Amino acid sequence: MDKTDAYIAKAAPFAQPILRHIRELVHQACPHAEEGIKWGFPHFMTHGEILCNMAAFKQHCSLGFWKAAIMEDPNRLLTAMDKAAMGHFGKIASLKDLPADNTLLSYLREADRLNRDGIKVPSRPAAGKKEPDIPPAFAAALQKNKAAGKKFSEASYSFRKEYIEWVAEAKTEATANKRIAQAVEWISEGKGRNWKYQ
């Protein structure tokens, strides 16, 4: 049994058919897709880049596209990442919560095309998005840790913003220092602020 099979087998009974169906559609759209477990849940790779991921939780599943921000979305289904569900289609509690197969296949092929053509999601904020000010102590800690500093500077706008806000929202200096230490560790490992829930 491979790691994805093992993940599906451990998921709640309601989640298993959803995860199996998503997996089948990925391989139907992209027969060349490779599977792996990253950050504790299944990811699918094409052309050396992440295509999409799926995850099971206690009462729902999620499906997320790595390059959703730049994908064509004629059906307007790719909502902004749902904080409650950690995916682009909201909380998926049954097969009927998924878009139609043909629709999902078209999204998968579009994401694969972006990977094939080497098209990247812009890492700088779009016009009108102002990067929040980074707390000085956090900036200093990132400068000291070269690996974390490099990953942070190359990361997406949302990746950086979530960490900056988390540190800035600390009520005490002690809490801020604890969050900075944790952030630097996670960033150096390439983990986003909410990696545990993704």
C-alpha positions as CSV (number, residue, x, y, z in Angstrom):
1,M,0.0,0.0,0.0
2,D,1.5,3.4,-1.0
3,K,1.3,6.5,1.1
4,T,-1.7,7.9,-0.6
5,D,-3.6,4.6,-0.3
6,A,-2.7,4.6,3.4
7,Y,-3.9,8.2,3.9
8,I,-7.3,7.3,2.2
9,A,-7.6,4.1,4.3
10,K,-7.2,6.1,7.5
11,A,-9.7,8.8,6.5
12,A,-13.3,8.8,7.9
13,P,-15.7,6.5,5.9
14,F,-17.5,9.5,4.4
15,A,-14.2,10.9,3.1
16,Q,-12.8,7.8,1.4
17,P,-15.1,7.9,-1.8
18,I,-14.4,11.6,-2.2
19,L,-10.6,11.2,-2.0
20,R,-10.7,8.2,-4.3
21,H,-12.8,10.1,-6.8
22,I,-10.5,13.2,-6.8
23,R,-7.5,10.9,-7.2
24,E,-9.1,9.1,-10.2
25,L,-9.9,12.4,-11.9
26,V,-6.4,13.7,-11.4
27,H,-5.0,10.6,-13.2
28,Q,-7.7,10.8,-15.9
29,A,-6.8,14.4,-16.7
30,C,-3.0,14.0,-16.1
31,P,-1.9,10.4,-16.6
32,H,1.7,11.6,-15.9
33,A,0.9,13.0,-12.5
34,E,3.0,11.8,-9.6
35,E,1.7,11.3,-6.0
36,G,3.3,12.2,-2.7
37,I,2.5,13.2,0.8
38,K,3.6,16.8,1.7
39,W,2.7,18.5,5.0
40,G,0.9,15.4,6.0
41,F,-1.7,15.1,3.1
42,P,-1.7,13.9,-0.5
43,H,-0.3,16.2,-3.3
44,F,-0.2,15.6,-7.0
45,M,2.8,16.8,-9.0
46,T,3.2,17.4,-12.8
47,H,6.3,18.7,-14.6
48,G,8.1,19.0,-11.3
49,E,5.6,21.3,-9.7
50,I,2.6,20.8,-7.4
51,L,-0.7,20.5,-9.3
52,C,-3.2,20.2,-6.5
53,N,-3.7,18.7,-3.1
54,M,-6.5,17.0,-1.2
55,A,-7.1,16.4,2.5
56,A,-9.6,14.8,4.8
57,F,-10.8,16.3,8.1
58,K,-13.3,15.2,10.7
59,Q,-16.4,16.3,8.8
60,H,-15.2,17.5,5.4
61,C,-12.6,17.1,2.7
62,S,-10.7,19.8,0.7
63,L,-9.3,20.2,-2.7
64,G,-6.8,23.0,-3.5
65,F,-5.0,24.0,-6.6
66,W,-1.5,25.3,-6.2
67,K,-1.8,27.9,-8.9
68,A,-5.5,28.8,-8.4
69,A,-4.6,32.5,-8.4
70,I,-3.6,32.5,-12.1
71,M,-5.9,29.7,-13.4
72,E,-8.7,30.5,-15.8
73,D,-12.0,30.2,-13.9
74,P,-14.9,30.4,-16.4
75,N,-17.3,28.9,-13.9
76,R,-16.2,31.1,-11.0
77,L,-15.7,28.1,-8.8
78,L,-12.2,28.8,-7.6
79,T,-13.1,31.0,-4.6
80,A,-10.3,32.5,-2.5
81,M,-8.8,29.9,-0.3
82,D,-11.5,29.0,2.2
83,K,-10.0,29.5,5.7
84,A,-12.5,27.1,7.2
85,A,-12.0,24.4,4.6
86,M,-8.4,25.0,3.4
87,G,-9.4,24.4,-0.2
88,H,-10.8,26.2,-3.2
89,F,-14.3,24.5,-3.3
90,G,-15.4,25.0,0.3
91,K,-16.1,22.1,2.6
92,I,-16.6,18.9,0.6
93,A,-18.7,16.6,2.7
94,S,-20.0,14.3,-0.1
95,L,-19.4,13.6,-3.8
96,K,-22.2,15.9,-4.7
97,D,-20.3,18.9,-3.2
98,L,-17.7,18.5,-5.9
99,P,-18.1,20.3,-9.3
100,A,-19.2,18.1,-12.2
101,D,-16.4,15.7,-13.4
102,N,-16.0,17.5,-16.8
103,T,-15.6,20.8,-14.9
104,L,-13.0,19.4,-12.6
105,L,-11.1,17.7,-15.4
106,S,-10.9,21.1,-17.2
107,Y,-9.5,22.7,-14.1
108,L,-6.9,19.9,-13.7
109,R,-5.8,20.2,-17.3
110,E,-5.5,24.0,-17.0
111,A,-3.4,23.6,-13.8
112,D,-1.2,21.0,-15.7
113,R,-0.8,23.4,-18.6
114,L,0.5,26.1,-16.3
115,N,3.0,23.6,-14.8
116,R,4.1,22.4,-18.2
117,D,4.6,25.9,-19.5
118,G,6.6,26.9,-16.3
119,I,4.2,29.7,-15.5
120,K,4.6,30.8,-11.9
121,V,2.3,32.6,-9.5
122,P,3.6,36.2,-9.0
123,S,5.1,36.4,-5.6
124,R,4.7,40.2,-5.2
125,P,1.4,41.7,-4.1
126,A,-1.0,42.7,-6.9
127,A,-1.8,46.4,-7.5
128,G,-3.7,47.7,-4.5
129,K,-2.3,45.1,-2.1
130,K,0.1,46.8,0.3
131,E,2.6,44.5,2.0
132,P,2.1,44.9,5.8
133,D,5.1,46.3,7.7
134,I,7.3,43.6,9.1
135,P,8.0,43.9,12.8
136,P,11.7,44.9,13.3
137,A,12.4,41.9,15.6
138,F,11.0,39.6,13.0
139,A,13.0,41.2,10.2
140,A,16.2,40.9,12.3
141,A,15.5,37.2,13.0
142,L,15.0,36.5,9.3
143,Q,18.2,38.2,8.5
144,K,20.1,36.0,11.0
145,N,18.7,32.8,9.5
146,K,19.8,32.9,5.8
147,A,17.6,29.9,4.8
148,A,14.5,31.4,6.3
149,G,15.2,34.9,5.0
150,K,15.6,33.6,1.4
151,K,12.5,31.5,1.5
152,F,10.5,34.3,3.1
153,S,11.6,36.8,0.4
154,E,10.8,34.4,-2.4
155,A,7.4,33.3,-0.9
156,S,4.0,34.5,-2.1
157,Y,2.3,37.7,-0.8
158,S,-0.2,35.7,1.2
159,F,2.5,33.5,2.7
160,R,4.4,36.5,4.0
161,K,1.3,38.4,5.1
162,E,0.1,35.6,7.3
163,Y,3.3,35.4,9.2
164,I,3.7,39.1,9.5
165,E,0.2,39.5,10.9
166,W,0.6,36.6,13.3
167,V,3.8,38.1,14.8
168,A,2.3,41.7,14.8
169,E,-0.9,40.6,16.5
170,A,1.1,39.2,19.6
171,K,-0.1,41.0,22.7
172,T,3.2,40.8,24.6
173,E,6.8,40.9,23.7
174,A,7.3,37.4,25.1
175,T,4.5,36.0,22.8
176,A,6.0,37.9,19.9
177,N,9.4,36.4,20.5
178,K,8.0,32.9,20.8
179,R,6.1,33.4,17.5
180,I,9.1,34.8,15.8
181,A,11.2,31.7,16.8
182,Q,8.4,29.4,15.6
183,A,8.0,31.3,12.4
184,V,11.7,31.3,11.5
185,E,11.8,27.5,12.1
186,W,8.7,26.8,9.9
187,I,9.7,29.2,7.2
188,S,13.2,27.6,6.9
189,E,11.4,24.3,6.3
190,G,9.2,26.0,3.6
191,K,6.0,25.6,5.7
192,G,3.2,28.2,5.5
193,R,1.7,29.7,8.6
194,N,-1.2,27.3,8.6
195,W,0.6,24.2,7.3
196,K,-0.8,22.0,10.0
197,Y,-4.3,22.6,8.7
198,Q,-3.7,22.5,5.0
